[in-house]
């Protein structure tokens, strides 16, 4: 809340969806709008025929026909199955589960910008790196896909990277954060903060029997 923290979110599911029909495929499945431009990030919900929420994930548009998806660890098999069941028959869309190959570190809190600024030449200002956007940058010499999002409700970034690079990236972030009182935190703390912010979660406020309108009133 007051300084900066790091959360290892590598257990969360990550998928790459690509192909000539990828944008239309994701747009058809998602109740929310899929990002129109490369670098855009959107939180989307995929609904069943009754309006209940089957999947919740962030979708990042990497290029015209490539997308990067992040969803909960417990939803990995379910979400992959849901998308595969709705694939078009023409073979124009490919889905790759990259969960095992990718790592994710969340760096969040009011001082997260200062910590990351010491490790990258990228512009992290609101103008240069706005909310709900993504950029490929280098942090401590590690190539990362940085997403300006935060489920904790504070300033923050998700750093998606090759899983083999995670120890070096984590050590660098923790070293740069010493002057700012950086701490590790976990999912219990994240759950508490997202409730304070009013963010909803799949499996509690949102279920297959809950519509988005009902979740809003939860």
C-alpha angles and dihedrals in degrees: 000000000000107000130010138293141188126223125186104224096170092120090068116103119258127189136178117215117191144159140087091292098041097104094048091045095053092041091054093050097043125079088201126061117273113230110275097203134048110266094032121129125200134180106224139183125209113210135203125228091275094053094255119141113256100168139013121192146140116252120203119192108222095177140334095298104015126086135179117211130195124190138158123296093240091049097056099103094035096050094045090050092048093053095044091051089058099044115131116252095234095078092238094130129061125191121199124187104219097169095117094048099047131068127199129204119186114210109187143156138081091292098044092104092056092050095049093041088064090058104042142044091215120117105253097177122121089253096046097039110022128191115284095020134116135211136178106237140154119251115188087342093306119122109235138171100228119203120194096219134115129191088188090069094240135100107290154131138226112222111205114192147149106295091232090062095055101094092053093044093048093048091050093049093048092048092050090047098054092092089053098048094252117191139184114245135183144214095279091059091044091052091052093050095046089053090052089050092048096242115152128225133214111247094030116042091009123050140152087267095048122083121212089253092054092047089054089061095045 
